């Protein structure tokens, strides 16, 4: 058994996003991500083989999508399901407040 508190955030600021892997199995992974002003590099797009459920617990962020082109503003409490191979990037995170994400990466579950 493992316990913790999702809202315990690091005290120091970091030039990089902080990613903590909470659960990892063959079919699913759950990450806690802390951002403060970070964004994806120009021209970089995530193209992931798994679906992703992103939940923004605190802070603000903007996600950008390649095809179809779209920008989604996110605030505390918002969630978004990103299908596998949907190219996306983090366009902006709030530089003044730590943004806390939960990212759940998962595969389709085959029918029995």
Secondary structure as GFF3:
##gff-version 3
##sequence-region A 1 112
A	DSSP	beta_strand	18	24	.	.	.	ID=ss1
A	DSSP	beta_strand	28	35	.	.	.	ID=ss2
A	DSSP	beta_strand	51	58	.	.	.	ID=ss3
A	DSSP	beta_strand	60	65	.	.	.	ID=ss4
A	DSSP	beta_strand	70	75	.	.	.	ID=ss5
A	DSSP	beta_strand	79	82	.	.	.	ID=ss6
A	DSSP	beta_strand	88	93	.	.	.	ID=ss7
A	DSSP	beta_strand	99	106	.	.	.	ID=ss8
###
